[in-house]
Each structure stands twice: as C-alpha cells, then as structure tokens.
Amino acid sequence: FEFSKFTALTTINSEAFSNSVKLSATGEITLPSTVTTIGSNAFRNSKITVVNITSSSLSLADKCFADCSYLTAVRFTNHSCSWVQYKNGIFDNCTSLNELQLPTGFDLNNQGNYDPNADKFFIEGDTNVNLYSYTKYSTSVQTSPEWRATENGVGEKPVIFFVETVSDLLTGEVIANPGSVLVNDVGFWCENNGAAVNLGTVTSYDGTTVTFSSGYTLDSTGFHAPV
C-alpha cells in the first residue's frame, strides 16, 4: 500500500487500518506531506515495520500506532515538523520499537514542566525505544534531558541529540576545552541513509577530530565508522 501516491490526503481516519493485514506486504510506509491528522487507533495492531513522516505539521490521536508489534522505527523525515498535538498511548506496546526520531518541532524543554495530567504518555509497555531528536545540543536545552514518556515516570528515556559537524558540538559547548579529554553524559546520533546511528557520548577532542564512545569519529570530512 503506497500512501505516497495519495498527494491530496490530509486525514487518516480513526481505525482506518486497525488490525489490517493490507499493510503487511511492504511493512514500511511513507505518509505524504499533506497528512496533518492521524486519527485514534488508525494503525493499531497492524503489521507496519517503519513509518516515515514527511508532514510539516501533525496531530496524533490516541493509540494511533499502539500494539504494532512489528514496528521498529518512526522517522520524521521533515526535521522541523511541528508535532502540534499528541494524545495518550500513541506507541503503547510497540514492543519492537527501538528508533523514534523526534522532529525539532517537538518541544524538548516542555518536559521540564511535565504535567502528569496532560496527555503526554505516548509510550507504555516498551522500555527499549531510543529517542533521537533532530534538535542539536545547545545551552537552550538541558544538559541531559529525559522525556517522561510513560505514566508515573516509568521508562523515562534520555534524549539523544543530532549532530552533523564538529561545529555543532563546539556551539553546544560540549567540547569546552579543545585538546583535553572530555567525558560527557550527553549522547549524540547521526543519520545514515535515513536510519539513526547512535554515536554515544563524546570521549575526546584533539582540536580536529571528535571521538565518541561508540568508536565513531567526526572530523572536517565527516563521520568515520570504527576500524
């Protein structure tokens, strides 16, 4: 089922593909940029494996992706997508989900004023997910923010920051003293063909090359995998 062909699609209605086997042929879906609303239970208990979201603004209703046991990754390919509203249990019991890429439009700082009565428990029954944010680390965000993804504080997850160049780290003051070894609790990630690569924390910087705890390095020519 190729959603990308439906270029006038704005709303995926409640329960539209709930319990559907029609999505099992490809597993991976890409929603067109015109989609602004996904209704409650829209994809619940379907066999989707990867969801690519290209929208610039999106509202997600209750349980819209809940119980998708085959779902491994959700990627906001429009990095600046504004996640205007989200309700309870969007990704509840997605037991295989390990990669959730949060757009810059998802307010990381809002977690500091977390209201347990607000509808912000978007993951329950899953402690394996990594929260990759397209936000780059800076002094405007907390040193190591954790988003309370589940009710009662169970399963709080650290947010992993996006990095593209060495200057991203310098701007964020992660590397405070070039030439010295810095062990920091801020985690970083980069993109490789759309997938997230977890770089880990910064372990050293010699003025030219950044080394991460994963063994990856970053210099003026880009990222380099561990030898």
N, C-alpha and C positions, 0 to 999 in steps of 0.2 A: 504494500500500500504506500504510494508515493505522495505524501502530503504536500511536498514542494510544488506539485503541479497546480495546486488549488490556490492561485495567487490572489483571489478575492476573499479568501476565508478569513474571518475575523474572530469567530467564536467556535470553540469545540464544546458542544453542549454536555450537560451532565449525563453521565453514564453512556456516552456515545460509543465508547469502545470497551466498556467494563466487561470483564470475563471473555473478551473477544479472542478468537484464535486467528482472526484475519490478519493480525499483525505479526504472526509468528514466522512468516516466510522470510523476511529480511531481518527482523529483530531491531535494526537501527532505523530511527525515523528522524527526519529534519522538518521542523514546522516552518511554514513560510513566514516572512517578516510581517505579514498583515495580521497575524494572530495576536489579539490583545487579551483574550479571556479564555481560560480553560476551566470548565465547569466541574462541579463536585463529582467525584468518582469517575471522571471522564475516561481514564485509562486503568482504572483499578483492576488488579488481578489479570492484567493482560501479559503477553509474553515479550514485550519490548525489552531490548537489551541496552540501547543507548538512545538518549534523546538530545538532539541538537536544537537549540532555541535561537532564532535569528531576530526576534522581535526587538523593537526599541522600547516598548512598554508592555508590561504583562501583569495580569491579575490571576492568581492561582487560588482555586476554591478548595474546600475541604476534601481531603483524601483523594485528590485528583490522580495521584500516581501511587497510591497505597497498595500494598500487597503484591507489588510487581517483583516476584522473587528472582526473575531473570535480569532485572535492571542493574547494570554495573556502573553507568556513568550518565550524568546530566551536565551538558555543556552549553553555556550561554556564549555562542559564537559572536554575538554583538556584545562586546565587552562592557559597553556603557548602558545596557538595558536597565530601565527603571522598573524595579520589582515593586509595583505600586501597592499591591495588597497580597497577603498570603494568609491562609486560614489553617486550622488545626490539621495535623497529621498528613501533610502533603506527601511525605515519603515514608509513612508508617510501614514497618515490617517489610521494607525492601532489603531483604537480608543479604543480597549480593552487592548492594550499592557501596562502592568504595571511592568514587570520584564525583564530587559535586562542585562545579565551578561557579562561584558566586560573582555576578557582574558588579561593576563599580557602583551601580545604582542601588545595590543592597547596602543599607547603612550599617557599617560595622560598629560605629560608635554608639548606635542606639542600644546595643547590648549592655552598655554601662548603666542604662536606666531601665533595665528589664522589668517589665510588669507581668507578674505571674498570671494576672487575669486577662492579659491580652492574648489574642490568638496567634501565638508565635511558636507553638510546639510543632515544628514542621517535620521532625524525625522522631519516631519512637520505635522501640523494638529493634534498633540497629545501632551498634556501637563501633562499626568498622569504617564508617564513612570518613573520608578526608575532606575538609572544607577548604578548597582552593579559591582564594579571592583574586580577582583581577586588580584589586587595589594594590598599589605599591606602598611599601612601608615608608612612613614619614612620621614626623613628630606630631602630626594631627591625629594619628591613631594610636591606640595604646600599644605599649611595647610588645605585649603578647596577648592580644585579645582572645577571649574564648566566647563563643556564642552558645548560649544555653538552648540547645536545640530540642531538648526534651523536657517534659514536665518534672517538677521537683528537683531540677538540677542534675538528674541522672543523665550521663552521657555527654557532659559538656565537652566540646571539642575545640582545640586551638585552631585559629585561622592561619593559613599558610599564605604568605604574600607573593605576588607576582614580581618577577624580575626579568629584565631584558638586557640591560647593560650594566657595566661596572658603576656608572654614574648614578644609577637607581639606588645603589647601596650607599654611595657617598652622600647623596641628597638626604637619604633617610637616616644618616648618622649611625648606621650600623657599623661602619668602619670608622671608628673615632680617631685612631692613631695609626696612620699608614706606616707599615714597617713592623708593627707589633702583632703578635698573635692574639686574636680576639675570639673567645668562645662566647657565643651569644645564644639566648633561648628563642630568638625569632627564626621561624622556619620560612623557607622560600621554595618556589617552584618555577618551572619554565614550561613552555609548550613545545611539543614535538609532534608535528602532523595532527594538531588538534588535541592530542592526549596530554595529560599532565605528567610531568617528570618531577618527582619530589627530590629537591636538591638537599634538603636538610638544613642545618644551621651553618653559619659562617665560622670556619675554624681558623683561617689565616688570610692575610693580605700582605703582599710584599711590595705594594706600590704599583704593580702591574696586573698581577693575577690574583683572583679570589679563589680560595679553595673551600669547598663545602664538605660537610660531614659524610655525604654520600660518596665522595671521591670525585665528583664532578668539579671542573674548574671553569672559570669565566675570565676572559681577557678581551682585548680590543677586537679580536676576530670572532668572538662568540663563545658558545659553550663547548666543552670537550668532555666526553664520557671517560670514566675511569679506565686506565690502561690495564 
